[in-house]
Amino acid sequence: MQFASRLDNVETSAIRELFKLLGKPGIISFAGGFPDSAMFDVEGLKEASQKALTEEPGGALQYGATEGYEPLRTQLGAFMKTKGVDVDPSGLIVTTGSQQALDLLGKTMISPGDKVIVEGPTFLATIQCFRLYGAQLISAPIDANGVKTDELEKLIAEHKPKFVYLIPTFGNPSGAMLSLERRRKVLELAVKYQTLIVEDDPYGDLYFGEAPPPSILALSKDVPGSRELLAHCGSLSKVLSPGLRIGWMIAPAELLAKATMCKQFSDAHTSTFSQATAAQYLKSGRMPATLAHVREVYGQRAQAMGAALKRELGDAVSFTQPQGGLFFWARLTGANGKLADANELAKRAIEKLVAFVPGAPFYAEKPDLATLRLSFATADVAKIEEGVKRLGQAL
């Protein structure tokens, strides 16, 4: 068959391919980016779905507006207000997961050859999505405090990108949290260079202890002219249920209109039943308790993984303890003759019945072959300790 030439720019996800190896009995996986299904508020979602069918069955089961189910847009507006963002329901659209928001940005903003700046490393699916539309991706370096804004400014000035894509709060895969100072600097850069900033925020509610700085969108009220240069993508997948496939995008009206038009072509609208269920759940007031529970559990698991890595791998690995999210981002140091190639370690680890994702696929350019991503979300403390022990044996 003669497939579209745009497919020449992408390949199957390295993570999805890795999942094919995870069927071995007894394997402990740190590879996925999933939330723990044991954390799902099944009773709350059951009540919400029943209310959706009882109170407005037509709205829950019929075709709906492409922009989203109005009661959900209202609830999402209220949810964002708790995070310091004032947004009218008409200022957001509901998407089928935040992944669709990224796809809509690709469709509406990227022409073949356009330059887009991303973090190095960044979310693998974003790399694939933007490349599918022909983007030339440029990596901005990061550290534990997120993207290095001095370097970012140089790249913006040089390349004049169509937009800059950031995961500022507990990034995937880096786990990094952009500092308050740098968040403000990003807004200033948006205004100075009239460059669109895309803030992807699926993990911002998953903090352990002290809350992170306000989102870039929330801070935009302090930087005149910046709000109209921001697109913010949110999701209920990591905090409520990925199966609902509920995400949203807040953006300038002109961009939302184009994104809505493109969404009409792809799925007409996000599942109205899922939207009505999510609306009822948010209305019920159960979300704060759900968030408190997942923060506590994931925080304990993150602490356990950090302690186990220090104990079992020692100076053979370096990392920054994450303050939230689902991931550890680590780097093999090669100390004392140990491995410094994460791909080789991944092969050895599978033989020891433990899995993780090598870091190289998360780089749009100049991959660091010594890096790796470990997720602590779906393994309890005992499995985390045993899995890291096996990892140390593989090293």
Buried (B, 14 or more C-beta within 10 A) or exposed (E): EEEEEEEEBBEEBBBEEBEEBBEEEEBBBBBBBBBBEEBBBEEBBEBBBEBBBEEBEEBBEEEBBBBBBBBBBBBBBEBBEEBEBEBEBEBBBBBBBBBBBBBBBBBBBBEEEBBBBBBBBBBBBBBBBBBBBBBBBBBBBBEBBBBBBEBBBEBBEEEEBBBBBBBBBBBBBBBBBBBEEBBBBBBBBBBEBEBBBBBBBBBBBBBBEEEBBBBBBBBBBEBEEBBBBBBBBBBBBBBBBBEBBBBBBBBBEEBBEBBBEBBEEEEEBBBBBBBBBBBBBBBBEBBEEBBEEBBEBBBBBBBBBBBBBBEBBBEBBEBBBBBBBBBBBBBBBBEEEBBBBBBBBBEBBBEBBBBBBBBBBBBBEEBBBBBBBBBBBBBBBEBBBBBBBBBBEBB
